């Protein structure tokens, strides 16, 4: 008779299942014990933030309840770091990549400070909202002699308050800019305010005052093909990006251009004047004849980030100089930016800020600093970033990809000719994407190399980057490791 051997399969499986968490916990405790006795600095992914102390012992240990979550997180972050190796392999030594998961830095090779191009506007946005506040508004006023029977006897002065989106109603729909101004402050409304106040005529001229800022209309570090095309001229009084209706070219003097444009708006509402186009300051006995306020700063910041508005970035920098030091200069404004970033815990080591727009190739920023700034940014910064495949400068990027509608980011591009010499071309992307596991991935990729601004060069790298993000988390989940 054949004796049938009794099966121990179910019992063996149960024993094995029970042993897995114990073995995992034992291994992690060994790691914690080893790390505690080592004098070396911990790797970013290794610290155990939720360790709990054992009574009567100075050594921190993991609880059974927390073991699964900690192990799952480490395994998934390690898997993401591995999946980013093709991106790192395609980067030049002058480029950098940094990533964080819910504010915890991923263990990636530290890259050098790199040219950030327009991603530097993220830093300007963080500082602006921090220093000025989300409800701050720019104010443009008209000053002059008190009107008598509707007539202003003398010149009127349009006093600039630094509003970068001051525009005539015709300008946003003119097609003169690749990305039309958003949330404009209406110059027509300013003219209508004068008419509503009873002004019917001005015997003198319409002049402008841009003295709130210095007279630097461009950044000296910009390449020759930038001024008047990509940015500038700008000053504390600027309307329509220094354009006057009927003239296809920008004026060299933004203050004179704004005065000339305002005179046209006055004519529309029936207010006559003798001339315009110059600069002056209000007399000491001048009275306010009209004013117009911008939308809240959150809207202006969104306009800068969404359309990558270079003039807005440069004017915000000077406004920060006024707010912190009482001086509307680029140097003082950038000093204020650095201080604001430091207060928010952003590392500024290796950072060299030259302008607010990122058009200066002498600007240098570490990818880690951009990631920290985004992780610590006010809500208005994140909400103002373009959305992949949906809005702003990302409206045509990543369409149909897994991150469409999920990734918010700021792009940056510089050609920097001649192409075979330094400084290298730049293609940058920095922002956030929510993972399928509801974890926040923050990233900065600054590609600095010859011809990297060509789509055939940077798009494969970008696609590999977002593919890795879309696949995260790819490892074992908490439920599979829980006891």
Secondary structure, DSSP 8 states (H G I E B T S, - for coil): --------HHHHHHHHHHHHHHHHHHHHHHHHHHHHH--S---TTT--TT-EE-TT-SSEE--HHHHHHHHHHHHHHHHHHHHTHHHHHHS-TT-EEEEEETTEE--------B--GGGGHHHHHHHHHHHH-TT---EEEEEES--BTTEE-S-EEEE----TTEE-TTTTTSS-SSS--SS-EEHHHHHHHHHHTT--EESSEEEEE-TTS-S--S-TTS-TTTBTTTB----SS-STTT--TT-SS--S-HHHHHHHHHHHHHHHTT-B-SEEEEE----TT-EEEEEEE---HHHHHHHHHHHT-HHHHHHHHHHHHHHHHS---HHHHHHHHHHHHHHTT---TT-B---SSS--TT-BB-HHHHHHHHHT--HHHHHHSEETTTSGGGTTSSTTSTTTTTEEEEEEEE--SSTTSSS--EEEEEEEEE-TTS-EEEEEEEEESTTTTSHHHHHHHHHHHHHHHHH-S-S--HHHH--
